[in-house]
Every structure is written in C-alpha cells, then in structure tokens.
Amino acid sequence: MKELIRSKVWLSLLALLAILSLWDWPPASVLAANPIVEENQQPGSSDWVLLKPANDVDMQIKGYASATSVNLGGAITFYVSVSPAQNFTVEIYRMGWYDGAGGRLMQQIGPLNGAKQPAVTLDAATGLITAPWSPSYTLTVPTTWTSGIYLAKLVNANGFGNYIPFVVRNDSYKGGFLFQSGVATYQAYNNFPNDGATGKSLYHINSFGANTISGGPHAVKVSFNRPYADYGDGDFFKWDYNLIRWLEKSGYDLVYATDIDLHT
C-alpha cells in the first residue's frame, strides 16, 4: 500500500512538472522591466527599526494619518502627540526588499515642534474611540516615488519612536499585480490605547473597560482617527511585511492600494 501511495505521489509530481513546462512564463527581461525591480536597486536602510518603542500608557509619541492611502502627487496629514511636549522628527520609509535592508529612506522631516494633544474621546454606548488632535505636518508625496507601503517613523527628542503606516498609490499605472493592504482588518483589531483599562477593538479578546451596547467591553464602531496600538504599525509586520519582502525580491510587478480604496 505504501508503495502504491508513493507511486501516485511521484506521478502527481511528474504531471505537475509537465504542466509547468508548458506554461507560458514571461521571460526574465519582462520581469526585470518594472518599477518594483528598479526601485529595489536603490540603496536600502534598516534604520526604520524602532530602538525605543513608545507605549500606549505613557504615550511618549503616537500618531495617525488623515487617510490610509494617498496617490502620487497627493497630500497626507499626520496628527502627532508627544508627551511631554518636545521636538520630534519624521522619517519616511518605503518598505520592500532592498537587498535585505527591508526599507528605503525617502525623506527626513524636522525637527518639528511637538505638543501633548488632548486625551482620546470615548463614546460609552458604541465604544468608539477617537483622537481629536490638531494636524502636525502635511506631506506632499513626490510623483517620483514608487507605489508601496510606507512607514512614517516618528522619533521624539528623548529617542522614543512609533509608526504611522500609509500606502502610496499610483492610480495611473495599469500593469502588474495589485497588493491590497487590509487596513480595515488592522483597525478592527486595533485596541488603542492598549493600556489595559480603556482601549477597545471590535473584539472582546483585547478590549478593556466598561461594557458597550455589544454586551461586552468591545466596541461596535472603530475609527481611523486614532493611532494604532503599541508600535503603531497596525498588523503590518505581522501579516504583510515578509510577503512584501519576498514579492519585491522576486521582482513581481506590483502596485499598492488598501481595502478602503477598493470599497469606495
């Protein structure tokens, strides 16, 4: 019986190889001639790594963006709170392969004047948490940038850091594959502030505080007008980062958008 199973496995593998040999694979020159390959030939940097991550209790530095994505040439605004008030810098990184560095420094901003912004607001019925903050900086995305997932690395004068993730789109590009960033899922699980007392997501497993109309501590509404918990990346490093590294290392012709973009 084992020999029969082994024979069937080998026959299946041979059949698969035969099918793959007939597949009309694009030549290597076609794979190489796309913006992702050209982008990853640029010098990379691993300085996107947070050396002293801020937390949701002390709120040394936290922030969010005015939108989940922005088209080339468009503008995106960052809302940042710093505690205690002090200067901060913003470094914009595009995430990819870059010969293993994982990112590329695109722009350095600041130092900027930082302020401690108002406390978050909580709707007791729905559990909706929002951060009614004033804008701190507006970035105009150069038309020369490549579509991708970007991280704004926030660092205060004391060295504490956090992320604001956003996608840069290229709405005029028609080729290649679409990478959809699932930011709606990020936000569904976002329990900012993850302080063990007040943070709420759409799920009871990581929600705190008083019960809402859900019957438990979890919210029935969430907002993008607040930072992501902990490192501030949402679930980017958990779900997307390693896949993006591999896709871009492999030279796939990609353009990026979010699930919000595709639902509007």
Phi, psi and omega in degrees: 000318179298321180295323179295316179296317180298320180295319179295323178296315180295320178297321178295319179295318179296320179296319179296317179297322179296318179295316181296327180292335180270351184292141182275074181290140177291145178296157183302327181296328178288317179298325184285334186270067176213162186299329182292316178299314180296320180297318184283358171275352178283156181296131180265175179209142175259011181287359175290345181293136177281125179272326178225084183296134173289161178236171186272000176268305181277338176054046182304318172200127179216156180197167175213168183252161181286345180207161178278342179209163179213140178280157175307133182087351180273179182239145177223137185253139178253137177247117190232137173242135181234131181224122354289168183302131180192169177292157175212162177240160176233127174243128182260122179241137167265131184265137181186219181263295177051052177057034176094351180289333175088348180196168178225128177288120183259326183199143174246134186231135175106186012291145177248153176287123180255149180225152172280116184276166180301157177296156179293156176255145182234125171274112187298327183287309186268340185082008181293124178248129177228157178245099185280071187259157175277151180294145181250326181196142175244124180260127170264119186283122178299145179288349180274352180287159180261138177307141181171184173264128184243150173239127168270112180269114180265131178224124179273175185296337178273000175093359178283142185227163177200168183247153161235112179272147173203158180255136170259121181264163168228087188293345181268353183274128187251352185266175170075201183252152176262125171261118181260119176274125186274065184290335176296322176291318175309311186289327179300324181266356182288119181248031177298137356278126181280070186252004181078006184225317189236342186296143180219139169241192175276005186233140183290339187295335181226027178254150184230171174087196185291155177293150176250190177293354175288344184092352177223186182286347184284155182277160170253353175221143174228162185230145172280353179274057176194157177291166166278152182292160172060245184289345179089004185268002188068229175249025184301310183288336180285319189244325192256327193301308183294325177294317179297317177305313183292315181299316182285327174298323182281352176083020178294141179279103188242151165226148191244147174204175176250166177294335175294318179301321185278351178257003182236000000 
